[in-house]
Amino acid sequence: MKKRQISIISLVCILSVWLCRVPVQAQEAVEGPAQLYAQSAVLMDADSGRILFGKEEDVKRPMASTTKIMTCILALENMEEGQVAEASDHAARQPEVHLGVRAGEQYYINDILYSLMLESHNDSAVIIAEGIAGSVEQFAVLMNEKAEELGCTDTHFVTPNGLDAEDEGGIHSTTAADLARIMKYCIMDSPKKEKFLEITGTGSYSFADLSGSRSFSCNNHNAFLTMMEGALSGKTGFTADAGYCYVGALERDGRTFIVALLACGWPNNKGYKWKDTRALMEYGLTNYEYRNVWEDTETEDLPVEGGICEDDIYSENAAVSAGLPDSGTEELSVLLRADETVEVTRELEKGFAAPVKKGTYAGRVVYTLDGKEIAVYNMVTLEDVKKRDFLWCFQKLLKKLCC
């Protein structure tokens, strides 16, 4: 009996030790949150555009009012200072959520942008589209052109407000990956990024129509702004087809993350998008840090056919040194998980035919992560190599005879 008890105790101890080790091993290679409500989700490094985590990130889905980040950035980039737009009958007929404009009223587009992004008013989106491009249809052309420019190959815009719609080009839709790319452009790359961040980060805003007869107050409904330290921007969305959607950005300790969620629940699950956003942001903050992956590149001697070897003018084995241009101490910081490594390879020219000029392309140093290039540095020749021709040989012979 005692032997049996000892055996059982020993087995329990072994299992306890093994179970205690499991979380440590898993933590070393965490691949993402264990469970998300969203059908499509992305966590992106906003600096590089690299997707750090994806769940059905390339599946096309309706995106509801997250559409309005594209509407806003296009307006900011195309509007004139102090530009005024008039509300049309079409704008006044837009469904809730709406500002409640009346046909014929005039507004500064700058004011209407706060209505668009803080309250997500559908009529404001139409006013902006018609004010910038003349019609909703022509504004959709601009939206699709910008999406293509940003590499969003799985995105199709039909409306400026994100209401479920379809035209000859397809359903109004995007992917979580494309939505994150658009947000990256809005907050990192656009010449109007500061204004975009100012608008989307504003808590409340008041304005009036141009006549001053009607006034409005808008409050920001992006709860994420007060949910996590470093929250920068974001846009919510909901339609019957899209479900709850969200795209948002956070900056902390020099790292900027973007989260994009599509089909993240339907009523009565409005809070799912906030749980998913927090889970993805915390995963990024916990697991990703910047590391300097720069490696010094040694020079390489490459053969030069028909060249002159300065060390031995009679030698036919001329060569030229190739390396990186002298640019001082280099640094290449990459946002990496603990278990990720960057591979560095060199691709060199086989050789040259004389003459060779200093600074001639000689190859490249390639940094890759998960098989994708993240940085490339060109190698060049570091000196001139003259050609061994008849004139050079004659001059050498003449000089020797004279001596």
N, C-alpha and C positions, 0 to 999 in steps of 0.2 A: 504493500500500500504506500509505504514511504517512498519507494522508488518511483511509483507512478506519479505521486505528487511532485516529486523533484523534476520529473520529465515534463510535466505540464507547466511548472513554473519556468523551467528553462525555455520552453517553446514560447511562452508569453513574453519573456524577456527579449528573445530574438526578434519576435514580431514587433515589439515596441520599438526596438532600435531601428528596424527596417522602416517602419511607418514614420518615425521621426526624421529619417533621411530623405524620404520622398519629396516633401515640400521644398527642401533645399535644392535638390536636383532639378525639380521643375522650375524653380525660380531662376535658375541660370539660363534658361532658354524659353522664357515666357513669350508666346506667340500672339497674345492678345486677350482681351476680356473673354471669360469663359462663356458668357451668355449675353446676347443683346436682343432687345425687342424689335429693332428696325430690321426690315427685310433686306435693305441695302445700307451699308455703312462704310465710312472711310475715315482714317486718321492720317493726316498729311503733314509732312514737314514743310512749313510755308516758305522757308528759305530756299530749299532746293526743288520743291515740288514732288519729292519722293513720297510715295504712299507707304506708310509704316505699317498699316493694318487695313485690310479690306474684307468685306463680307458682301458677296454678290455685287461688287463695286462697279462692274461693267454691264449690269442688267438695266435696260431702259425702263424708267417708270415716270409717271407724272410727278411734278415737283411743286405744284401749288404756288404759294406766294414767295417761296425762295427765289422764284423767277425775278423778283423785284430788285435783287442785287445787280442783275444785268441792266435792268431799266435805269436804275440810279446811276451806275457808272457811265453808261452811254450818254445820259442827259448831262452829267457833269463834264464830259469830254467834248460835247457838241454844242452846248448852250452858250449864248453870249451873255456877257455881264449885264444884269438887270433885265434879262429877257422876260417878256410877258406872254402868257398863253391864255386863250379864251376857251371856256368850257362849251363843248358842242352838245347837241341833243343826245348823241351817242354816249358821251361821257356822263351826262346827267342820268341816263337810264341804267347805269351799271348797278349790279346787285350789291347787297351788303357783303362785306363790310365796306361802307363808303362814307366819304366826307359829307355828302349831301349838296353838292354844287348844283347850281341852276344854269341852264343854257344861257349863254350870253355874258355870264360873269367872267371877269378877267382876274388873273392871279400872277404873281411873280413865280416863275418855275422854281426858283430857289426855295420859296416857302412850301410849295407843293411837294418838294422832295422830302421834307420832314413828315408831311402827312402820309406819303408813300411808305417810308421806312419805319416810322414810329408806330403808326396805327394800321398800316397795311391797307390803306383805302384804295379800292378798285377804280373808282372814278378818277382819282388823282393820277393813276398810272395811264389812263387814256388821255387825260389832259396833257401829260408830259409827252406821250408818244406822238400825239397830233401836233403839239407845239414844236417838237424837234424835227419830225419827218413829214408832217403834213397829213398822215393817216396812220392808223394802227398797222395796216398791212405793210406800208413802207418802213415803219419802225421795226417790224418783225424781220424785214430784210437786213436791216442794220444789226439786229441782235444775232441773226444766224451768221452773218459775215464775221462779227467779232468772235463768236464761238469757234468758227473754223480757224480764225487767226490764232486763237489760244490753244488749238489742238484738241478741241472738244468735238470729236468725230461722231459721237453718239448722242448728240443734243439737237433738238429741233424746237424752235420757238414759234408760237402762233399768236400769243397774246402778250401784252406788256405786264399784265397783272397775275398771270398764272392760273386763271380760271380754266377748267377742263375744256379743251377745244381740239379741233382737228382740221387740217386743210389738205390740199393735194400732196403736200410734202410729208404728211404723217401726223401723228398725235403729238401734242405739246408735251415734251418729255425730255429727260436727261438721265444721267447715271450719277451715282454717288461720287465717282471719280471725277467726272466732268464738272459737277457742281463745286467740288473742292477746288478744281483748277480755276474756275471763274472767281471764287472767293479769294484765292491766292492773288490773282490779277488785281482785284479790287483793293486789297490791303497792302500789297507788296510792290507791284509793278506799274500800276497805272500812274500817269502824271497827276491824276486827281485823287490819289490815295489818301492824302491828308484830309481833304474835304469829305471823302467818303467815311473815314473813321470819325470825323467830327459829327457828321449827321447821325450815323448809326450808334454813336456813343452818347448822344444827347438824351437826358432824362425826360424833359418836357419842352414844348415849343409852342408859342402863340403867334398868330398872324391874322391878317384880315384880307378881304378881297381888295382889288385896286381902288374901288370907290370908297372903301372904309365903312360900308353899310353893314357888312357881316364879319364877325370875328370868330376865330376858332382856336381851340387848345388841343394839343396832341400830347399823349403820354406814351413812353416807350414800353412796349409789351414784351421785350426780350428779357425774360427773367434771368438768363444766364449772366447778364452784366453784373448782377449782384450775388451770383451764386458761387463764383470762384475768383480768387485773387488773380489779377492779370487779364481778366476777360476784356477783349477789345471790341468785338463787333459780332453781329449775327442777325439772322432773319428767320422767323417762323413761317409756317405755311400749313394750310389745311384745305382740302376739297374732298368730296365724296370718293373720287377715284384715287386721289393721291394719299389719303390718310394724313396723319401728322408728319410734317417734314421740318427739318432744321439744318441750318448751316451756320457755324460760328467759329470764332478765332480767339486764341488766348496766347499771351506772351508772358513768359516768366524766366528769369535768369538767362536772358539772351536766347531763349528757345521760343519759337512761335509755332503753334500747332493749329491746324484747321480740322474741324469735324463736320462731316456731311452725312445726314440721315434721310432716307426716303422710306415711306410706308412704315412709319414708326408707331403703329397702333391706330385705332379708330375710337370714336366715343364709346365708352367713357374712360379712355386711357390717355388723356391729355398729358399726363406727367411722364409717360414713358420716354419721351425725347430728352427730357432733362436728366433722367437716370442714365440713359445711353451716353449722352454728351459728357457727363461727369466721369463715367467709367472709362471712356476712351481718352479723355484728357488726363486723368490720373494715371492711366497706363503709359501714356507718352512721357509724363513728367517723372514717373518712377523708373522707367526702363531706358530712356534715351539721354545721352550726354554727348557733348561735342568732344572729339578727340583729334589731335593733330596727327595726320597720317602721312605727312610729307617724308619722303625718303631722298637723301642726296643721291644725285646721279653722277656716276663716274664718267670721264671722257672715254671715247672709243676711237681708235685709229682705223680709218677706212681707206682702202686702196684707191690710188688715183692713177689710172692708165695714162701713160705718156707724160707724167708729171716729173718735176725736178725735186729730188731729195736734197734739201739744203745742207744736211749733215754730211752727205756723200754724193757729190754731183755725178759720180760715175755709176751710182746704183740705179737700177731700174725699178726698185721697190719703193716708189714714192707713196706717201700716205698723208692724210689730212686728219687732224683731230676734230671730233664732233662731240658736242655737249650742249647743255642748256645755256642760253645767254645769261651773262652775269647780271642778276637782278637783286643781289643781296640775299639776306636770309629769307627763305621761303617758308610758308605755312599753309597747310591745307586742312582746315577744320571741317569735319564731317560729323553729322548727328548720327550716332551709332548705338545699337544695343550692345550689351556686354559680350554676347556671343557672336557678333558680326565682325568680319575682318575685310579690309580693303586689299585687293591684289594689285601689285604694281608690275607692269611689263614694259619692255622696250621693243620698238619696231624700227629697225635701222635700214638705211639704204645699203645695197650690196657694195657700191663703190661709185666712182666718178671718172669722167674723162677730162683730162686737163684742157684748158685752165679751169681752176676752181676759185670762185670769189668767196671771201669771208662772209658769213651770214647766209650761205646757201642752205636750203632745207636738207636735213640729213636723217630725219626720222622723227619719232615722237615717243614720249613717255605717257603711258595710259594707266589711269587709276580706275579700277572697276569694282563694283559692289553688286553681288548677286548676278553677275554676268552683264551688267549694264555700265556703260562708261559714265563716270561722274566728273572726271577732269582729264584734260589732255594738254600736255606741254610739248611744243615743238623743239626738237634738237636741231642745231645748225653747225655749219663748219666754223671753226674758231680762228682760221688763218687763210691767207691766199696760198694757192699752189700754182706756180707758173708752168707753162707747157714747154716740153723739150722739143723744140722745132729746129729747122735748118739754121735760122738766124741766130738762135741762142748757141748752137754748136759752133757756128762760124766765129762768133764773138769770143767764145772760150778758147778756140784754137788760135785765133789771132793774138789774144792776150798772152797765151803760153809761148808763142813764137817770139813775140816782142820781148818777153822776159828772158 
